[in-house]
Amino acid sequence: MKNTGVATVAQLTEYTEIIDARTPGEYAEDHIPGAINLPVLDDEERARVGTLHKQASAFEAKKVGAALVSRHIADHLESYFASKPAGYKPLIYCWRGGNRSGSMAHVLQKVGFKAGQLDGGYKNYRRAVLAELDTLPAQFSFRVICGPTGCGKSRLLQALQARGAQVLDLESLAAHRGSLLGDLPDQPQPSQKWLESSIWWQLKQFDPARPVFVESESKKIGKLRVPDALLAAIRSGRTFWLDVPMQHRVQLLLEEYAHFLASPENLLMQIGHLSGLRGGETIQRWSEQIRQKRWAEFVRDMLENHYDPAYQKSLGKNYAVRTDSLKFSLPGTRPADFDRLAAAILEKSA
């Protein structure tokens, strides 16, 4: 490919680095995984140029925009690109492969770098992601880890990954544990677009000849939606059921939700949302357990009277026990226990 040419989404891996020339706000909403943000306009400047385009003319907007873009490119040349070697081959993209990425790619080419520009920019990339998310999941054989809340499914996925298995950890990608109390402390969920980009990128790294391990997710993880084709492929996968004693489940949840124990007022506010579903008497009982810090009692009560009934109902509809389903026990909550369980599952997962 010539240095002055454009590249397609299929050629992303041919480049040394991917550079997103859009604003920080555009980048934060979604970007090509692994891309770095070197904006040629910031959010305020982009709005200013857009307003000028509408209220004055395209010519006036381009004059102002060109000056701003030139200054930012000069700054990047003197800082980020200063140490790059002659063989450096970056791929630049902006919203639709227009002036922002074109300007940066042109200057870098004139310097001597082997810069390319993404054809159609982010807009084409986004279109490709959505199209491939409709077809990619069907190429894989999923192994679905099933079990009630608190049985350590996420820890098991980590143990499987540590042993070299292909793992799609949707809760990690969605920054949420998938329940009413699933918000992670100091870590907001990403955008829906970024979740889809992350899933797409992860699936592109996998070998279709090998199984992919995943948790038995519902359609939504917090505020985010699992893509339909992926959910259908997961629900048709082979299931691996975990049998975990109640005391282990309570212990695991106390460890994973320690941030709520440190802020009981937040927990009280969250369980208040369940009053319509579980009734005032139950909410009052849970509230007293929280105020008195009877944590193990509260967790067990929540499991028996909220999570387990809801999970069983969901599993019955979406993850039926099949003839090839397997059942495994978790003897303890130590890392070594999860490692042994992962080894046993991998032995039986072929």
N, C-alpha and C positions, 0 to 999 in steps of 0.2 A: 504493500500500500504506500502511496506517495505521502510525503510529509504534509502536503497541502490538502489531502483528501479528507473526507468525512468518514466516520465509522458508524456501524450499526450497534444495537444492543448486544447482538451475538458476538461482537468483537471486544467486549469490555476487558477480557483477560489478556488481550494482546498488549496492553499498555502498562507502563511502569507505575502510573498513578492516575487516579480519576479526580478531577478538580471540578467542584460545583461553584460556578461564578455567580450564582444567584444571591439574593440578600440573606442575611442570617435568619430572618423570619421564614422565608421559603424553605431554607435548608432544615430548619428545626421541625417543620411539619413533616417533611419526607425528603429523602435523598437516596441516591444509589449507595447501598451498603459499602463501606470502606472509603467513600469519597470524602475529601477534605473541603472545607468551605473557604474559598478565597474570593470574597465578593468584589465585584467591580462597581457596585452601587450598594449603599446600605438601605434599610427599609424606608427611612425618611426621604432619602434622595430619589429612590424609585417612585415614591408617591408624588414627589415634587415634579419629576419629569413627566409622569403620567397626567398630572393636572395641567401642566403646560401644554401638553399635546392636545388635550380637550379644549382648553380655553383660548389658546393662541393658535399654534399650528404645529404640524409635524416637524417643519424646518427649525422653528425656535426650540422645540423640545430636543431635537437631535444635537443642536449646537451646545446646549447646556449639558446634555447627557454625555456627549463626547468629551467635554472637558473633565467632568467628574470621573468618567471611566478611565481616561488617560492618567489622571492622578493616582487612582487606586492601582492600576497596573504598574505604574512606576514604583509605588510603594512596595508592591509584591516582588518586583524585580530586585529591588535593593535589599529585601529581607528574605523572603521564603526561597526565591529562585537563585539567590546569589551563590549558593554552594552546590547547585546542581551541575552534573558533568555534561559534556557535549552529547552523550548518548541518551540523555534523559528524554523519555517519551510519554508525556502526559496526555490524557484525553480530557478536553474541556467541554462542559455543557452548561446551558442556561435553561430558561423556560421552554423555548421552542427552537433552539439552535440558531438564534438570530445574532443581533449586534453584540450582546454582552460576551458570549462565548467566542464569537467570531473575532472580536477585537483582541481578546487575550490570546487566542490561538495564532492570529496573524503576527502579533508582536513576538511571541515566543518562537515562531518559525523564523522570523527575521534575525533573531538572536542566534539561531542555529540549533535549537531544540527540535526534536521530532514530534512536535505537537499535532494532535488531531482534534477534530470537533465532532461531537455526537450529532448525528443526523436527526433533526426533529427535536433535539434536546430532551428535557425532562418529560415533556408531553408525550413523545414517542416511547420513552422508557416506561412511563406509567401505563400506557396502552399495552405494551408488551407484557408487563407484569400481570395485569388483569387477564389477558388472554391465556398466558401460560398457567396461571393459577387454576384455570378451568380444566386443564389437561394434565399438568404435571403430577398431581396426587395419585391418579390412576396408574401411574407407572411403578408405584411402590407397594410393597407388601408390608402392612403395618402390624406391629405386635402391641396390643393395647393393655396397659397396666390398669387393672380395675381394683377398686376397693373403697371402702367408706372413708369419710373425712378423718384425717389423723393417722392413716395407716402408713405414711411415709412414701407415698408415690413419687414425690419430687426428689427425695433423697435417693430412692432406688434408681431413678433416671440418671442421677449424677454418678451413682456407682456403676451403672451400665456403661455410661460414657467413659468413665475412667478405665474400663476394661476394653475400650476400643469399639464399642457398639455405636451404631448410628442412632442418635437420639434427637427427636424434635421436641424440645421443652417449650411448649406454647405458653405456659404460665410465666416462664422466665422472659420470653420475648414480649409478653403483654404486661410485664411488671405488675402482676396481680396473682393472688392465690386462688382465685376463682370462686370465692364465696362472699357472703355479706360482709365478713370481716377481713376480706382478702387484700385490702389496700396495703401497700408496702410503706413503711415509715420513710418520709422524706424522699420518696421516689414516685412522682406522678406517672400515670400510664401514658404511653406514647400516643400518637395519632393513629387512627385506623389505617391510614395510608402507610405509615412506617411499619406497623405490624405486618401488613401484606408484603411490603418490600423485604422485611426480615425473613418471613416464611419462604417467599420465593427464592431468596438468595440461599437459604439453608438447604432447600430441596435441590437447588442446582449443584450443590456440593456433594450430594449423596450419590451412592452407587445403587442403581435400581436392582442390581442382582443380589443385594444384601437387604435384610429386613430393617425397618425403621421402628424404633420403640417410641411410644407416645403415651400420654396419660388419657384416661377416659373422660375427655372434656365435654362440656355441654356447648350449646351454640354460642353462648356469650361468656367471655372472661372479663369480669368487671363490666366496663362500658364498651368493650370492644367485641367484635363479631369474628368468629372463626369462618374463613371462606367456605362456601357451600360445598364445593367439590372436595375440599380437604376433609370436611366433616363427614361427608358420605363415604370417603375412602377409609377413614379411621373406623367408622361404625361397621364397616364390612370386614375389618381386620380380625385376626386371631386374638382372643382374650386370655390374659394371665391374671388370675384372681388372687388377691392377698388376704390371708387370714391372720389378723393381728389382734392379740388380746387387748381388752379395754384398757388395762393399766398402761400398756405401751403406747396406745393411742393418746391417752391423756398426757403422758410424759412428753411425747413428741409435740403435741400442740402447745403445751406450756413453754417449750423451748422456742418454737417457731413464732409464737405470738407474745413474746416477752415484752414487746413495746406497748401492748395493751395493759399488761400488768403494771407497767410503770406509769400509765396514764388512765386510771379507771374511769375518769370523766368521759373520755372519748369512747370507751367501751359501753358505758351507760347510754350514751347518745345513739350509738349504732344499734344496740338491741331494741331501743325504742321503736325502730322502724318495723319491728316484727309484731307489734301489738295487735294489728289487724289480723295477722295470721295465727298467732299463738295465744292471744287473749291476755287480758290485763292481769289475771292471777298469776300466770306463768311469768310474765315480764316482771311482776313485783317480786316473785321468788328469786329470779335471776339477779335482779337489782340488789336484793339483800345479800346474796352470796358475793357479789362484786364489792359492795361497800364494806363487808366484813372480811374481804380478801380470802374467802374460802375457795381458792382457785381450782383445786383439783375437783371439788364437789361441783363447782359451776361448769367446768369443762365437760365432766361426765354427764351432767344434766342436759347441757346443750346438745351433746352427741345423741343421747338417747331420745330426746323429745323434739329435736329440730332437724339436725343434720342427717341422722340415719334414716328417718322416714322419708325425707325429701330425696336422699340419694337412692334409696331402694326404688322409689317411684320412677326416677329418671333412668336408672339402670334397666329396669324392666322394659322400658320403652325403647331404649337406644343401644344397649349392650347386652343382648341376650346370651345366656350360656349355650355354647355350641358343643358339638361332639369332639371338636379338637381343642376346646378350652382346657387350661391347666390351672391347678390350684397350688399355691405355695404359702408356707408359714414363715413369719418373721419371729425368730426366737428372742430378739432383744433390740435395743435402740442404739447400740454402739456402731461406729463406722464399719467395724469388722463384721457385724451382723448383716449390714446391707451389702457389703462386698461378697460375703458367702452367698447371699440370696441372689445377687446379680450373676455370680458364677453358675449357680444352679439353673437360673432362667436361660442363660445363654446356651447351656448344654442341651436344653430341651426345646430351643426356639427354632431350630433348623426346619 
